[in-house]
């Protein structure tokens, strides 16, 4: 079985709370049990620095601008990175700036994360396609919204929303 975890953070590369701990441990445990588990993350600076062997998988023009999908490894886990410096190469946390104000384009930044997760289920990486896509926090809503085609062709989505950063934005954010 091939499982893709779509998330915004992974311990010890980047951590703001318990979600990073889960994504830092669960894929490795699944791999130990014979599951081909991988993680999709935005290429935030701390994450990018930790995945030193990343190679280009795909380049795309998207609704959020140009992206490069990279693949590498961290502690034995396959890691996909969405390299979009205009969205992810910023100071502060994944969710807000150094003054603790949410980035005004968070809807775009995390819609892209969910969209790429759904595209992975549809074959964005021609050499690996997940059977299960597990989305967490901000990626949940957008991945669920755009993954209908992947589900129709047999993939399974497991969506896990958490109490904070639920991926809820005003409808006007999508205009």
N, C-alpha and C positions, 0 to 999 in steps of 0.2 A: 504494500500500500504506500502511496505517495501523499504526503500531507504538507500543505503550505500554511504557515502561520503568518498572518499579515498584522503588523503591529508597528507602533511608533517608537518603541524603546526595547532594549534588551540588556540585562545585567551580564557582565560588568561594563559593557561599552557605554551605556547611557541609562540612567535610572532616575525617575522622578517619584516612583512609588512601587507598590507590590506587583503591578503588571510586568515590569521589567524582570522581576525575580522569576515569575512564571515562564516567560519567554526565554529567560536565560537557562532554565532547567528542563522544561518539558520536551523540547525537541531532542536534546541529548538523551533523555530517558527513553524517548520513542525509538531513537536510533539504536540504543542498546537492546531494545526488544525486536529489532529487525525492520522497523518502519523507516522508509526514506523520508525523513522530515527535514524541511528547510524553512527558512524565515525570510520574509520580505520586509525591508525597512527603508525609510527615507535615508539618504546619505547625509545625515547630520554630521557636522565636523568630527565629533568624538567617535561616532560609529565608523565613519570613513577611515579615520586613522587606525582603527583597530582591525579592519579587514584589509590586510596589506597585500593580498594576492588577487584582488578583484580584477576580472577581465570583462571586456565588453561582450554582452549577449545580444543586445538590440539597441537601435536608436529609433526614436519616434518623435513626430510632432503630434502634440496632444492639445486638448482644450486648455491645458495649463502651461503650454509652451513646450519647448524642446526638452526631451529627457534622454538619458542614456541608462539602460538597464545593465547593471554589472552583476557578476557572480564571483564569489570567493568563499573563503572558509574562516571560521573563528572557532577555536577549540573543538574542531571536528564536526562542526555543524555547517551545512551549506547555507550561505547568506546571499540573497539577492538585494542589491541596493538600487534605489531610484536616485540617480545622480541628476539633480536639477538645482544647481547652485542658486538660481534666482528665487527659489522657494525654500531651500533647506540650509543654505550656508549662511547662518545668521548667529549673532550672539544671543545669549539667554538660554531658556529651556526650549524643548520642542514646541511648547504651546504659547509662550509669551516672551517678551523682550526683557532686557535687564532691569527695566522699571516695573516689571510685573504686569504690563498691559498685554492683553492677547493680541497676537498679530492680526491685523485687519483682514488678511487674506487666508486665514486658517481654513475657511470653507474650501477654498481652492486647493490648498496644500494637502488636506486630508481627503478631499474627494479624489484627488489624483492617486493617493495611496490605495484607496479602495478600488478605483478603476483599474490600476495596474494589477491588483490582486485578482480581479475578475478576468482581466486579459490573460493572466497566467493560466487560469482555468480553461481558457480558450486556445492555449497554445502559443503564447508570446515567446516562450523559450522552446524552440523547435526540438530540443533534445530531452526535455523534461516537462511533464504535465501532471499537476496534482489530481488525485482522486478526491481529496477533501481539502477545502479551504476554510481555515479558522481565522476569523477576523476579530480584532479586539479594539475597543474604544472608538476613536474617531473614524477608523476605517470601516466600522460595521455598517453604517447606514448606506454609504455610497457603494460598497462592495455588494451589499444585498440588492440594491436597486439596479445595478447594471449586470448582474451575473445570471440573469434569466436564461440567456442563450447557452451558457455553460451548463447550467442545471438541466436544461432540456436534453442535452447530449449525454447525460449520465453522471455528471459530477455531483458531489454532495457538498453543500455549504453548511458550516456550523458557525453561527454568529453569536458572539458573546459580548454583550454590552455591559459596561461597568458603571458604577454610580457617578463617577466624575468623568468629564470629557466624553459625553455620550454621543457626540457627533450631531447634536441638534443645533441647527442654525435657522435663522429667520428665512422664510421663503424668499424674501428680497435678496438674500445673500446669493441666490442661485441665478439671478438675472444677469 
